[in-house]
Amino acid sequence: MVKGRATINVAFLSTYPPRVCGIATFTEDLVSEIDKIAPLYNPFVNTNVIAISDDIYLYNEKVIKELKQFEKESYFDVAQFINDSEIDLLVIQHEYGIYGGEYGEYLHYLVDNIKKPFIVVLHTVLLNPTDKQKYIVNYLGSKAVKVVTMAKNTIELLVNIYGIPEEKIVHIPHGVPINTQVDREKLKKEFGLEGRFVISTFGLIGPGKGIEYAIEAISKVKDEIPNIMYLILGRTHPGIVKHSGESYRDKLMNMVKEYNLENHVMFVNRYLTLDEILKYLQLSDVYITPYLSKEQAVSGTLSYALASGKVIISTSYRYAEELLADGRGILVDFRDSDAIAKAIKEVYYNKDLRESIEKKAFEYGKNMWWNVVAERYIKLFDEIVNKKIETFSGRGWKKWNLFAPEMNIYSD
């Protein structure tokens, strides 16, 4: 770092690897990309992580403090730690299920007691929240200096349902790795899938993913498309395993046997590395997200597939409606295996349609590359921290804190 360069110390409050969680992966990727490009900027952004723990984890050196998810006292302790630290800005990754209390209400104990500015990055914006869910997001929005949403179509919801002022809301898309287009057939051969028409789904597996409808669809097209192969990539979500075991995966595997799909459906039951994910996406002809809920505001897996230039068939949840608009994918009804089967056949037989969708998806996905997203976060951090106005007074330099003027915080 250049001597004399201004520095912004940013801490991310989030789940973090090795905890298996989509938000943990998101934060690790974002922090890594900021660290990579931060030397190009002034002020320089120095990143650290406060990890939300529901168990004992061996974190790397990025983690400077742990928040014990289910211990109320830990929220007060972390607030005091932040206040006593050199942290300039806290970035709170928000999802109802990663904090303690009903719908994660323990987070309020932290935000009520920190004296540093914070932003909230929303990973879920419900169309029909309960009163408690609505209150929690409204309260966080009232305290935060900015609220980041990853989907443009949630801005109206945040204003009209959650009561967050529009001027506080910032849209920054979900980041994705730069995934160059490679020789698909060569990769298929490497993975033993030569000559197959490959459809894939990846991510942590659970009942809300609707994979049973995709399997049903495969059973309806296998005779017409005998070279079809559906890859179900990823392990079962650990939270689901903890409460329900592998009952959902067992159900899917039994369906494969029932429909005689052993030669058309393959399970890769493990937590995939980023390199594996990208290779599986690159070799896929079609990507499917048959999710069951309209409420799905963000999907990292859908973002990855789009930026990889894949033909995507998806149920019409809100994030898919936004990302796949203007011919960037195909939307189908929920719980409708016939519609999925029809879409598979449509793209299988229409090469021009496949190529058109792939081109549009890849071009759109460039705006979601992690380097682009990280730059937008860096600029946002700079804007927020430098809203502190410095004026000279008889007592020395007086810093008036714009994000909480009622607190009348001075630093002399």
C-alpha positions as a Markdown table, in Angstrom:
| # | Residue | x | y | z |
|---|---|---|---|---|
| 1 | Met | 0.0 | 0.0 | 0.0 |
| 2 | Val | 1.3 | 3.5 | -0.9 |
| 3 | Lys | 2.5 | 5.4 | 2.1 |
| 4 | Gly | 0.1 | 8.2 | 3.1 |
| 5 | Arg | -2.8 | 6.7 | 1.2 |
| 6 | Ala | -6.2 | 7.0 | 2.9 |
| 7 | Thr | -7.6 | 3.7 | 4.2 |
| 8 | Ile | -11.1 | 2.5 | 4.9 |
| 9 | Asn | -11.4 | -0.4 | 7.3 |
| 10 | Val | -14.4 | -2.5 | 6.5 |
| 11 | Ala | -15.7 | -5.4 | 8.5 |
| 12 | Phe | -18.2 | -7.9 | 7.0 |
| 13 | Leu | -20.7 | -9.5 | 9.4 |
| 14 | Ser | -21.5 | -12.8 | 7.8 |
| 15 | Thr | -21.3 | -16.6 | 7.8 |
| 16 | Tyr | -18.0 | -17.6 | 6.4 |
| 17 | Pro | -16.2 | -20.7 | 5.3 |
| 18 | Pro | -15.6 | -23.4 | 6.4 |
| 19 | Arg | -19.3 | -23.0 | 7.4 |
| 20 | Val | -21.3 | -24.4 | 4.5 |
| 21 | Cys | -23.7 | -21.7 | 3.5 |
| 22 | Gly | -24.4 | -19.7 | 0.3 |
| 23 | Ile | -23.9 | -16.4 | 2.1 |
| 24 | Ala | -20.6 | -17.6 | 3.4 |
| 25 | Thr | -19.4 | -18.3 | -0.1 |
| 26 | Phe | -20.8 | -15.0 | -1.3 |
| 27 | Thr | -18.9 | -13.0 | 1.3 |
| 28 | Glu | -15.7 | -15.0 | 0.8 |
| 29 | Asp | -15.8 | -14.2 | -3.0 |
| 30 | Leu | -16.7 | -10.6 | -2.4 |
| 31 | Val | -13.9 | -10.0 | 0.1 |
| 32 | Ser | -11.4 | -11.8 | -2.1 |
| 33 | Glu | -12.2 | -9.7 | -5.1 |
| 34 | Ile | -12.1 | -6.4 | -3.1 |
| 35 | Asp | -8.7 | -7.4 | -1.7 |
| 36 | Lys | -7.6 | -8.1 | -5.3 |
| 37 | Ile | -8.6 | -4.8 | -6.8 |
| 38 | Ala | -8.3 | -2.5 | -3.7 |
| 39 | Pro | -4.7 | -1.5 | -4.4 |
| 40 | Leu | -6.0 | 0.3 | -7.5 |
| 41 | Tyr | -8.1 | 2.7 | -5.5 |
| 42 | Asn | -7.7 | 5.6 | -3.1 |
| 43 | Pro | -8.9 | 5.3 | -0.5 |
| 44 | Phe | -7.6 | 1.8 | -0.1 |
| 45 | Val | -10.1 | -0.7 | 1.4 |
| 46 | Asn | -8.9 | -3.0 | 4.1 |
| 47 | Thr | -11.2 | -5.9 | 4.7 |
| 48 | Asn | -11.9 | -8.2 | 7.7 |
| 49 | Val | -14.7 | -10.6 | 8.7 |
| 50 | Ile | -16.8 | -11.0 | 11.8 |
| 51 | Ala | -18.0 | -14.6 | 11.4 |
| 52 | Ile | -21.5 | -15.8 | 12.5 |
| 53 | Ser | -20.9 | -19.2 | 14.1 |
| 54 | Asp | -23.5 | -21.9 | 14.9 |
| 55 | Asp | -20.7 | -24.4 | 15.7 |
| 56 | Ile | -17.0 | -24.6 | 16.2 |
| 57 | Tyr | -15.1 | -23.7 | 13.0 |
| 58 | Leu | -11.4 | -23.2 | 12.1 |
| 59 | Tyr | -11.5 | -19.9 | 10.3 |
| 60 | Asn | -8.6 | -18.3 | 8.4 |
| 61 | Glu | -6.9 | -15.1 | 9.3 |
| 62 | Lys | -9.6 | -12.9 | 7.7 |
| 63 | Val | -11.8 | -13.6 | 10.7 |
| 64 | Ile | -11.1 | -11.1 | 13.5 |
| 65 | Lys | -14.1 | -11.9 | 15.7 |
| 66 | Glu | -16.9 | -14.5 | 16.0 |
| 67 | Leu | -20.6 | -13.8 | 16.7 |
| 68 | Lys | -22.2 | -16.7 | 18.5 |
| 69 | Gln | -25.4 | -17.0 | 16.5 |
| 70 | Phe | -27.6 | -18.3 | 19.4 |
| 71 | Glu | -26.1 | -16.4 | 22.3 |
| 72 | Lys | -27.8 | -13.1 | 23.0 |
| 73 | Glu | -24.8 | -11.8 | 25.0 |
| 74 | Ser | -22.5 | -12.3 | 22.0 |
| 75 | Tyr | -24.4 | -9.5 | 20.1 |
| 76 | Phe | -23.6 | -7.0 | 22.8 |
| 77 | Asp | -20.0 | -8.2 | 22.9 |
| 78 | Val | -19.5 | -7.9 | 19.2 |
| 79 | Ala | -21.0 | -4.4 | 19.2 |
| 80 | Gln | -18.5 | -3.3 | 21.9 |
| 81 | Phe | -15.7 | -4.9 | 19.9 |
| 82 | Ile | -16.7 | -2.9 | 16.8 |
| 83 | Asn | -16.9 | 0.3 | 18.9 |
| 84 | Asp | -13.4 | -0.2 | 20.3 |
| 85 | Ser | -11.9 | -1.1 | 17.0 |
| 86 | Glu | -10.5 | 0.9 | 14.0 |
| 87 | Ile | -13.4 | -0.4 | 11.9 |
| 88 | Asp | -14.9 | 2.5 | 9.8 |
| 89 | Leu | -17.8 | 0.6 | 8.3 |
| 90 | Leu | -19.7 | -2.6 | 9.0 |
| 91 | Val | -21.3 | -4.6 | 6.2 |
| 92 | Ile | -24.1 | -6.8 | 7.5 |
| 93 | Gln | -25.1 | -9.7 | 5.3 |
| 94 | His | -28.8 | -10.3 | 6.1 |
| 95 | Glu | -30.8 | -13.5 | 5.9 |
| 96 | Tyr | -33.4 | -14.3 | 8.5 |
| 97 | Gly | -32.0 | -17.7 | 9.3 |
| 98 | Ile | -28.3 | -16.8 | 10.2 |
| 99 | Tyr | -29.0 | -14.8 | 13.3 |
| 100 | Gly | -30.5 | -15.9 | 16.6 |
| 101 | Gly | -34.0 | -15.3 | 17.9 |
| 102 | Glu | -37.3 | -15.4 | 16.0 |
| 103 | Tyr | -36.5 | -14.6 | 12.3 |
| 104 | Gly | -33.0 | -13.4 | 13.5 |
| 105 | Glu | -34.2 | -10.7 | 15.8 |
| 106 | Tyr | -31.1 | -10.9 | 18.0 |
| 107 | Leu | -29.3 | -8.8 | 15.4 |
| 108 | His | -31.1 | -5.8 | 16.8 |
| 109 | Tyr | -29.0 | -6.0 | 20.0 |
| 110 | Leu | -26.0 | -5.5 | 17.8 |
| 111 | Val | -27.2 | -2.6 | 15.6 |
| 112 | Asp | -28.7 | -0.8 | 18.7 |
| 113 | Asn | -25.3 | -0.7 | 20.3 |
| 114 | Ile | -22.8 | 0.0 | 17.6 |
| 115 | Lys | -21.5 | 3.5 | 17.1 |
| 116 | Lys | -20.1 | 3.0 | 13.6 |
| 117 | Pro | -22.1 | 3.3 | 10.4 |
| 118 | Phe | -23.3 | 0.1 | 8.7 |
| 119 | Ile | -24.9 | -1.0 | 5.5 |
| 120 | Val | -27.2 | -4.0 | 5.1 |
| 121 | Val | -27.0 | -6.4 | 2.1 |
| 122 | Leu | -30.3 | -8.2 | 1.8 |
| 123 | His | -30.2 | -11.8 | 0.5 |
| 124 | Thr | -34.0 | -12.3 | 1.0 |
| 125 | Val | -36.8 | -9.8 | 0.3 |
| 126 | Leu | -40.1 | -11.4 | 0.8 |
| 127 | Leu | -43.2 | -10.4 | -1.1 |
| 128 | Asn | -45.5 | -11.5 | 1.7 |
| 129 | Pro | -43.5 | -11.1 | 4.9 |
| 130 | Thr | -45.0 | -11.8 | 8.4 |
| 131 | Asp | -45.4 | -8.7 | 10.6 |
| 132 | Lys | -42.2 | -9.8 | 12.4 |
| 133 | Gln | -40.2 | -10.3 | 9.2 |
| 134 | Lys | -41.3 | -6.9 | 7.9 |
| 135 | Tyr | -40.5 | -5.2 | 11.2 |
| 136 | Ile | -37.0 | -6.6 | 11.3 |
| 137 | Val | -36.0 | -5.4 | 7.8 |
| 138 | Asn | -37.7 | -2.1 | 8.3 |
| 139 | Tyr | -35.8 | -1.6 | 11.6 |
| 140 | Leu | -32.5 | -2.5 | 10.0 |
| 141 | Gly | -33.2 | -0.2 | 7.1 |
| 142 | Ser | -34.0 | 2.7 | 9.5 |
| 143 | Lys | -30.6 | 2.3 | 11.2 |
| 144 | Ala | -28.5 | 1.5 | 8.2 |
| 145 | Val | -26.9 | 4.2 | 6.0 |
| 146 | Lys | -27.5 | 2.2 | 2.9 |
| 147 | Val | -29.5 | -1.0 | 2.0 |
| 148 | Val | -28.1 | -3.1 | -0.8 |
| 149 | Thr | -30.4 | -5.3 | -2.9 |
| 150 | Met | -29.3 | -7.6 | -5.6 |
| 151 | Ala | -32.4 | -7.5 | -7.7 |
| 152 | Lys | -33.9 | -4.3 | -9.2 |
| 153 | Asn | -37.4 | -5.6 | -8.9 |
| 154 | Thr | -37.2 | -5.7 | -5.0 |
| 155 | Ile | -36.7 | -1.9 | -4.8 |
| 156 | Glu | -40.4 | -1.2 | -5.1 |
| 157 | Leu | -41.1 | -3.9 | -2.4 |
| 158 | Leu | -38.5 | -2.3 | 0.0 |
| 159 | Val | -40.1 | 1.1 | -0.4 |
| 160 | Asn | -43.8 | 0.1 | -0.4 |
| 161 | Ile | -43.9 | -2.9 | 1.9 |
| 162 | Tyr | -40.9 | -2.4 | 4.2 |
| 163 | Gly | -41.0 | 1.4 | 4.4 |
| 164 | Ile | -37.3 | 1.9 | 3.5 |
| 165 | Pro | -36.7 | 5.3 | 1.9 |
| 166 | Glu | -35.7 | 4.9 | -1.8 |
| 167 | Glu | -32.7 | 7.1 | -1.5 |
| 168 | Lys | -31.2 | 4.6 | 0.9 |
| 169 | Ile | -31.5 | 1.7 | -1.5 |
| 170 | Val | -28.7 | 0.7 | -3.8 |
| 171 | His | -28.8 | -2.1 | -6.4 |
| 172 | Ile | -25.6 | -4.1 | -6.8 |
| 173 | Pro | -26.0 | -7.4 | -8.6 |
| 174 | His | -24.9 | -10.8 | -7.2 |
| 175 | Gly | -21.3 | -11.3 | -8.2 |
| 176 | Val | -20.1 | -14.1 | -10.4 |
| 177 | Pro | -16.6 | -15.4 | -11.4 |
| 178 | Ile | -15.4 | -14.5 | -14.9 |
| 179 | Asn | -16.2 | -17.7 | -16.8 |
| 180 | Thr | -14.7 | -17.7 | -20.3 |
| 181 | Gln | -16.4 | -19.9 | -22.9 |
| 182 | Val | -14.5 | -23.0 | -23.6 |
| 183 | Asp | -14.7 | -26.1 | -25.8 |
| 184 | Arg | -17.9 | -27.8 | -24.4 |
| 185 | Glu | -17.4 | -31.1 | -26.2 |
| 186 | Lys | -13.8 | -31.4 | -25.0 |
| 187 | Leu | -15.0 | -30.9 | -21.4 |
| 188 | Lys | -17.7 | -33.4 | -21.8 |
| 189 | Lys | -15.2 | -36.0 | -22.9 |
| 190 | Glu | -13.0 | -35.2 | -19.9 |
| 191 | Phe | -16.0 | -35.9 | -17.6 |
| 192 | Gly | -17.1 | -39.0 | -19.4 |
| 193 | Leu | -20.1 | -37.3 | -20.9 |
| 194 | Glu | -19.1 | -37.4 | -24.6 |
| 195 | Gly | -22.1 | -37.3 | -26.9 |
| 196 | Arg | -24.6 | -36.4 | -24.1 |
| 197 | Phe | -27.1 | -33.5 | -24.1 |
| 198 | Val | -26.3 | -32.3 | -20.6 |
| 199 | Ile | -28.7 | -30.6 | -18.3 |
| 200 | Ser | -27.5 | -29.5 | -14.8 |
| 201 | Thr | -28.6 | -28.1 | -11.5 |
| 202 | Phe | -26.1 | -27.2 | -8.7 |
| 203 | Gly | -26.1 | -25.9 | -5.2 |
| 204 | Leu | -27.1 | -27.1 | -1.7 |
| 205 | Ile | -30.0 | -29.6 | -2.2 |
| 206 | Gly | -33.3 | -29.2 | -0.4 |
| 207 | Pro | -37.1 | -29.6 | -0.9 |
| 208 | Gly | -37.6 | -26.0 | -2.0 |
| 209 | Lys | -35.4 | -26.7 | -5.1 |
| 210 | Gly | -38.2 | -28.6 | -6.9 |
| 211 | Ile | -35.8 | -31.1 | -8.4 |
| 212 | Glu | -38.4 | -33.7 | -8.5 |
| 213 | Tyr | -40.2 | -31.8 | -11.2 |
| 214 | Ala | -37.0 | -31.7 | -13.3 |
| 215 | Ile | -36.6 | -35.5 | -12.9 |
| 216 | Glu | -40.2 | -36.0 | -14.0 |
| 217 | Ala | -39.5 | -33.9 | -17.0 |
| 218 | Ile | -36.4 | -36.0 | -17.9 |
| 219 | Ser | -38.6 | -39.1 | -17.7 |
| 220 | Lys | -41.0 | -37.5 | -20.3 |
| 221 | Val | -38.3 | -36.7 | -22.9 |
| 222 | Lys | -35.8 | -39.6 | -22.5 |
| 223 | Asp | -37.3 | -41.7 | -25.2 |
| 224 | Glu | -37.3 | -38.8 | -27.7 |
| 225 | Ile | -33.8 | -37.5 | -26.5 |
| 226 | Pro | -32.0 | -40.8 | -25.6 |
| 227 | Asn | -28.7 | -39.0 | -25.0 |
| 228 | Ile | -30.0 | -36.7 | -22.4 |
| 229 | Met | -28.2 | -36.6 | -19.0 |
| 230 | Tyr | -29.3 | -34.6 | -16.0 |
| 231 | Leu | -26.6 | -33.8 | -13.4 |
| 232 | Ile | -27.8 | -33.0 | -9.9 |
| 233 | Leu | -24.7 | -31.4 | -8.4 |
| 234 | Gly | -24.0 | -30.7 | -4.7 |
| 235 | Arg | -24.6 | -32.0 | -1.3 |
| 236 | Thr | -27.8 | -31.7 | 0.8 |
| 237 | His | -28.0 | -28.4 | 2.8 |
| 238 | Pro | -26.5 | -29.2 | 6.2 |
| 239 | Gly | -29.4 | -27.6 | 8.0 |
| 240 | Ile | -31.8 | -30.0 | 6.3 |
| 241 | Val | -29.6 | -33.0 | 7.1 |
| 242 | Lys | -29.6 | -31.9 | 10.7 |
| 243 | His | -33.4 | -31.8 | 10.9 |
| 244 | Ser | -34.6 | -34.2 | 8.3 |
| 245 | Gly | -31.6 | -36.4 | 7.3 |
| 246 | Glu | -31.3 | -37.3 | 3.7 |
| 247 | Ser | -35.1 | -37.9 | 3.2 |
| 248 | Tyr | -35.3 | -35.5 | 0.2 |
| 249 | Arg | -32.3 | -36.9 | -1.6 |
| 250 | Asp | -33.6 | -40.5 | -1.0 |
| 251 | Lys | -37.0 | -39.4 | -2.5 |
| 252 | Leu | -35.2 | -38.1 | -5.6 |
| 253 | Met | -33.1 | -41.3 | -5.9 |
| 254 | Asn | -36.2 | -43.4 | -5.6 |
| 255 | Met | -37.8 | -41.4 | -8.4 |
| 256 | Val | -34.8 | -42.1 | -10.6 |
| 257 | Lys | -35.3 | -45.9 | -10.0 |
| 258 | Glu | -39.1 | -45.7 | -10.5 |
| 259 | Tyr | -38.7 | -44.0 | -13.8 |
| 260 | Asn | -35.8 | -46.1 | -15.0 |
| 261 | Leu | -33.5 | -43.1 | -15.3 |
| 262 | Glu | -30.3 | -44.6 | -14.0 |
| 263 | Asn | -28.7 | -43.8 | -17.4 |
| 264 | His | -30.1 | -40.3 | -17.6 |
| 265 | Val | -29.7 | -38.8 | -14.1 |
| 266 | Met | -26.5 | -38.6 | -12.1 |
| 267 | Phe | -26.0 | -37.3 | -8.6 |
| 268 | Val | -22.7 | -35.7 | -7.6 |
| 269 | Asn | -23.2 | -35.7 | -3.8 |
| 270 | Arg | -20.5 | -33.4 | -2.5 |
| 271 | Tyr | -19.7 | -29.7 | -1.8 |
| 272 | Leu | -18.2 | -28.6 | -5.1 |
| 273 | Thr | -15.1 | -26.4 | -5.5 |
| 274 | Leu | -15.5 | -23.3 | -7.6 |
| 275 | Asp | -13.3 | -24.9 | -10.3 |
| 276 | Glu | -15.6 | -27.9 | -10.4 |
| 277 | Ile | -18.8 | -25.7 | -10.6 |
| 278 | Leu | -17.4 | -23.7 | -13.5 |
| 279 | Lys | -16.4 | -26.8 | -15.4 |
| 280 | Tyr | -19.8 | -28.4 | -14.9 |
| 281 | Leu | -21.5 | -25.3 | -16.1 |
| 282 | Gln | -19.2 | -25.0 | -19.1 |
| 283 | Leu | -20.0 | -28.5 | -20.2 |
| 284 | Ser | -23.7 | -28.1 | -19.7 |
| 285 | Asp | -26.1 | -27.5 | -22.6 |
| 286 | Val | -29.0 | -26.4 | -20.4 |
| 287 | Tyr | -29.2 | -25.3 | -16.7 |
| 288 | Ile | -32.4 | -25.7 | -14.7 |
| 289 | Thr | -33.7 | -24.0 | -11.6 |
| 290 | Pro | -37.1 | -25.5 | -10.9 |
| 291 | Tyr | -37.5 | -23.7 | -7.6 |
| 292 | Leu | -41.0 | -23.9 | -5.9 |
| 293 | Ser | -41.3 | -20.4 | -4.4 |
| 294 | Lys | -42.2 | -17.1 | -6.2 |
| 295 | Glu | -40.5 | -15.4 | -3.3 |
| 296 | Gln | -36.9 | -16.3 | -4.4 |
| 297 | Ala | -35.4 | -12.8 | -4.5 |
| 298 | Val | -31.8 | -13.9 | -5.2 |
| 299 | Ser | -30.1 | -17.1 | -6.6 |
| 300 | Gly | -26.4 | -17.3 | -6.7 |
| 301 | Thr | -26.6 | -20.5 | -8.8 |
| 302 | Leu | -28.8 | -18.8 | -11.4 |
| 303 | Ser | -26.4 | -15.9 | -11.5 |
| 304 | Tyr | -23.4 | -18.2 | -12.1 |
| 305 | Ala | -25.3 | -20.1 | -14.9 |
| 306 | Leu | -26.3 | -16.9 | -16.7 |
| 307 | Ala | -22.8 | -15.4 | -16.6 |
| 308 | Ser | -21.5 | -18.7 | -18.0 |
| 309 | Gly | -23.7 | -18.1 | -21.1 |
| 310 | Lys | -26.0 | -21.1 | -20.4 |
| 311 | Val | -29.5 | -21.7 | -21.8 |
| 312 | Ile | -31.5 | -21.6 | -18.6 |
| 313 | Ile | -34.9 | -23.1 | -18.0 |
| 314 | Ser | -36.4 | -21.8 | -14.8 |
| 315 | Thr | -39.6 | -21.5 | -12.9 |
| 316 | Ser | -40.8 | -17.9 | -12.8 |
| 317 | Tyr | -39.6 | -16.8 | -9.4 |
| 318 | Arg | -38.9 | -13.1 | -9.1 |
| 319 | Tyr | -35.1 | -13.2 | -9.5 |
| 320 | Ala | -35.4 | -15.4 | -12.6 |
| 321 | Glu | -38.0 | -13.1 | -14.1 |
| 322 | Glu | -35.5 | -10.2 | -13.9 |
| 323 | Leu | -32.4 | -12.1 | -15.0 |
| 324 | Leu | -34.0 | -14.0 | -17.8 |
| 325 | Ala | -36.1 | -11.2 | -19.4 |
| 326 | Asp | -35.6 | -10.1 | -23.0 |
| 327 | Gly | -34.8 | -13.6 | -24.3 |
| 328 | Arg | -32.0 | -14.5 | -21.9 |
| 329 | Gly | -33.8 | -17.7 | -20.8 |
| 330 | Ile | -37.0 | -19.6 | -20.7 |
| 331 | Leu | -39.5 | -19.3 | -17.8 |
| 332 | Val | -42.0 | -22.1 | -17.0 |
| 333 | Asp | -44.8 | -22.5 | -14.4 |
| 334 | Phe | -44.2 | -23.8 | -10.9 |
| 335 | Arg | -44.6 | -27.5 | -10.3 |
| 336 | Asp | -45.1 | -28.2 | -14.0 |
| 337 | Ser | -42.9 | -31.0 | -15.3 |
| 338 | Asp | -44.8 | -31.0 | -18.7 |
| 339 | Ala | -43.7 | -27.3 | -19.2 |
| 340 | Ile | -40.1 | -28.2 | -18.3 |
| 341 | Ala | -40.2 | -31.1 | -20.7 |
| 342 | Lys | -41.6 | -28.9 | -23.5 |
| 343 | Ala | -38.9 | -26.3 | -22.9 |
| 344 | Ile | -36.1 | -29.0 | -23.0 |
| 345 | Lys | -37.4 | -30.3 | -26.4 |
| 346 | Glu | -37.7 | -26.7 | -27.7 |
| 347 | Val | -34.0 | -25.9 | -27.1 |
| 348 | Tyr | -32.8 | -29.3 | -28.1 |
| 349 | Tyr | -34.3 | -29.1 | -31.5 |
| 350 | Asn | -33.7 | -25.4 | -32.1 |
| 351 | Lys | -30.0 | -24.7 | -32.4 |
| 352 | Asp | -30.6 | -21.0 | -33.4 |
| 353 | Leu | -32.7 | -20.5 | -30.3 |
| 354 | Arg | -30.0 | -22.0 | -28.1 |
| 355 | Glu | -27.2 | -19.9 | -29.6 |
| 356 | Ser | -29.3 | -16.7 | -29.3 |
| 357 | Ile | -30.1 | -17.3 | -25.6 |
| 358 | Glu | -26.4 | -18.2 | -24.8 |
| 359 | Lys | -25.2 | -15.0 | -26.5 |
| 360 | Lys | -27.7 | -12.8 | -24.6 |
| 361 | Ala | -27.0 | -14.4 | -21.3 |
| 362 | Phe | -23.2 | -14.2 | -21.6 |
| 363 | Glu | -23.3 | -10.5 | -22.5 |
| 364 | Tyr | -25.7 | -9.6 | -19.7 |
| 365 | Gly | -23.6 | -11.6 | -17.2 |
| 366 | Lys | -20.5 | -9.4 | -17.8 |
| 367 | Asn | -22.1 | -6.7 | -15.6 |
| 368 | Met | -22.1 | -9.3 | -12.8 |
| 369 | Trp | -18.5 | -10.3 | -12.9 |
| 370 | Trp | -16.9 | -10.0 | -9.4 |
| 371 | Asn | -14.4 | -7.3 | -10.4 |
| 372 | Val | -17.3 | -5.1 | -11.6 |
| 373 | Val | -19.3 | -5.8 | -8.4 |
| 374 | Ala | -16.4 | -5.3 | -6.1 |
| 375 | Glu | -15.6 | -1.9 | -7.6 |
| 376 | Arg | -19.2 | -0.8 | -7.0 |
| 377 | Tyr | -18.9 | -1.8 | -3.3 |
| 378 | Ile | -15.6 | 0.0 | -3.0 |
| 379 | Lys | -17.1 | 3.2 | -4.4 |
| 380 | Leu | -20.1 | 2.8 | -2.0 |
| 381 | Phe | -17.8 | 2.4 | 1.0 |
| 382 | Asp | -15.9 | 5.5 | 0.0 |
| 383 | Glu | -19.1 | 7.5 | -0.4 |
| 384 | Ile | -20.4 | 6.5 | 3.0 |
| 385 | Val | -17.2 | 7.0 | 5.0 |
| 386 | Asn | -16.5 | 10.3 | 3.4 |
| 387 | Lys | -19.9 | 11.7 | 4.3 |
| 388 | Lys | -18.3 | 12.7 | 7.6 |
| 389 | Ile | -17.8 | 16.5 | 7.3 |
| 390 | Glu | -14.8 | 17.9 | 8.9 |
| 391 | Thr | -14.8 | 21.6 | 10.0 |
| 392 | Phe | -12.2 | 23.4 | 12.2 |
| 393 | Ser | -13.4 | 24.6 | 15.6 |
| 394 | Gly | -11.7 | 26.1 | 18.6 |
| 395 | Arg | -11.5 | 22.6 | 20.0 |
| 396 | Gly | -9.6 | 21.2 | 17.0 |
| 397 | Trp | -10.9 | 19.1 | 14.1 |
| 398 | Lys | -14.6 | 18.3 | 14.7 |
| 399 | Lys | -16.2 | 15.4 | 12.9 |
| 400 | Trp | -19.9 | 15.5 | 12.6 |
| 401 | Asn | -21.4 | 12.2 | 11.9 |
| 402 | Leu | -24.1 | 12.6 | 9.2 |
| 403 | Phe | -25.3 | 9.0 | 9.5 |
| 404 | Ala | -26.5 | 9.5 | 13.2 |
| 405 | Pro | -26.6 | 13.3 | 13.9 |
| 406 | Glu | -28.8 | 12.7 | 16.9 |
| 407 | Met | -25.9 | 10.9 | 18.6 |
| 408 | Asn | -23.8 | 14.0 | 18.4 |
| 409 | Ile | -20.5 | 12.1 | 18.1 |
| 410 | Tyr | -17.3 | 14.2 | 18.1 |
| 411 | Ser | -13.7 | 13.2 | 17.6 |
| 412 | Asp | -11.2 | 15.8 | 18.7 |
